């Protein structure tokens, strides 16, 4: 950074005072908190984080020094909600990740669905000959929530997932966003967000491992019956 662009000593001092003020506000909000998820505490935390970051940058630019503080960013951190107070429309965005753990099971289930489409019960061997074809058949036949609840029957293993609810003043025009459905999401329009991740499962006890083995035994029993209802 050039000398001309460097912040002045007064700007650094003002940023330090802003951190002190934000600290006082954060402590006051914590002392008055009304519950575990008090929005006033969250807002004060965000203000403190912003003030500390600004001070750290100015301190480095002016004096080539840094603070010993680091504000961790939560994986589900969102800015304060800034959408309409009474939204007339909402959008629900869902992402679920899976591993194709058992490709042969996936193919077999897709072929069963395809066979059920023929009155004579004939099986079209080419219809589900590859994993992408099988995925297209199964996700075309079953609702995503049913896939999620029966994923092991389809040879899939769950990964991370997230669900966002966003608010808007008015619903979009028909077909308006179909070309890029997940772009241009305003973070301040997110009403709520729910995440599921193996990242949060670090504290699994030895007893829980035993429970997982019991679940695998039950799943084996289910495989013998394996009713495949293809109704939507």
Secondary structure by P-SEA (a helix, b strand, c coil): ccccccccaaaaaaaaaaaaaaaaaaaaaaaaccccccaaaaaaaaaaaaaaaaaaaaaaaaccccccbbbbbcccccccccccccccbbbbbbbbbbbcccaaaaaaaaaaaaaaacccccccccccccaaaaaaaaaacccaaaaaaacccccccccbbbbbbbbccccccccccccccccccccccccbbbbbcccccccccaaaaaaaaaaaaaaaaaaacccccccc
